[in-house]
Amino acid sequence: ATATLETAVAPRTAEARNVVALLPGSDQDLADEVLIVGAHYDHLGLGGDGSLDPDAIGAVHNGADDNASGTAALIEVAHRLSQGDRRPARTVLFMAFTGEEKGLWGSAHYVSNPLVPIARSTAMLNMDMVGRLEGRTLTVMGVGTAEEWTDVLRSANQALDQPLQIATAPDGFGPSDHSSFYGEG
């Protein structure tokens, strides 16, 4: 038997953007230093590869936790830090990244084309899948990337009315946008 197969592949392009907001620091000596707080706003859409249910090809794969939870947290952090007369000493750059699910496209683009020189960035806090704890342990990655992180994390958790169960991982690489920044140093 003979079979003939013909196919056509056409590239698709779409515009995708990171969404950025800058909160100037309140301290004249520290305002040039930038803390980046980020979360990705894309999600998988329809199951399949990369989803928690890879066999459910074409099924709606809601992005409530991955990563509407992170973007909601990002907006709330921006709201709280911008309120009142006690703004952070350092400048805070809030970033909602695009293309995380496609391979860290938005964060990789930013570190290659920063709005503020990367050398002025003192830290990057990434929030990804922060909404589904339900009594489970929160994993905080990258605590070994700076001496201060473990103490900052412990202190912040102890200040909560209901402290979280926290597991830590020292490595700055991982499956989300923080990796782009760690890789850039």
C-alpha positions, 0 to 999 in steps of 0.5 A, spaced: 500 500 500 502 506 498 500 513 502 501 520 500 501 525 506 501 532 505 501 538 510 502 545 510 505 549 516 504 556 517 507 560 522 503 564 527 505 570 530 502 574 536 503 580 540 505 579 547 507 584 552 510 584 559 506 589 564 510 593 568 509 598 574 514 602 578 513 605 585 519 610 586 523 608 593 522 613 598 529 613 601 534 618 597 540 613 598 536 607 596 531 609 591 536 607 585 536 600 588 530 596 585 526 590 588 523 586 582 516 583 584 513 579 579 508 573 576 506 571 570 499 572 567 499 567 561 496 560 563 496 553 559 489 554 556 487 547 554 490 541 557 495 537 554 503 538 554 505 541 560 498 541 564 497 537 570 492 532 566 496 531 559 491 526 557 486 531 557 488 534 550 483 540 548 480 540 555 479 547 558 485 548 563 483 554 568 489 558 570 486 560 577 492 557 580 497 557 575 497 563 575 491 568 576 493 567 584 500 569 582 498 575 579 492 577 584 498 577 589 502 581 585 496 586 584 495 586 592 502 587 594 503 593 589 496 596 592 499 595 599 506 598 598 503 604 594 498 606 600 500 610 606 506 614 608 510 608 609 513 606 602 519 602 601 526 605 601 528 602 595 524 602 588 519 596 587 518 594 579 512 590 579 512 586 573 506 581 570 510 577 565 507 574 559 510 567 556 512 563 562 508 557 560 512 557 553 519 558 556 520 564 560 519 568 554 517 575 558 522 574 563 528 572 559 526 578 554 526 583 560 533 581 563 536 582 556 532 589 555 531 591 562 527 598 563 532 599 569 539 596 569 540 589 572 546 591 576 541 596 580 536 590 581 538 587 588 532 582 588 527 578 585 521 575 588 517 571 583 510 569 585 507 563 581 502 558 584 501 561 590 493 560 591 492 552 592 495 551 599 489 548 603 493 546 609 499 544 605 506 546 605 508 553 601 515 551 597 519 557 597 525 556 592 531 560 591 533 562 599 540 560 598 541 565 593 542 571 598 544 570 605 538 574 608 533 570 604 532 565 610 531 570 616 527 575 612 522 569 610 522 566 617 521 573 620 515 574 615 512 568 617 512 569 624 509 575 624 503 572 621 497 571 625 497 564 622 504 562 620 505 557 614 508 551 613 514 552 609 519 548 605 525 551 602 530 550 596 536 553 596 537 553 588 535 559 584 533 555 578 526 553 577 520 552 572 518 559 573 520 567 571 525 567 577 530 563 573 531 568 568 534 573 573 538 568 577 541 566 570 543 573 569 546 574 576 
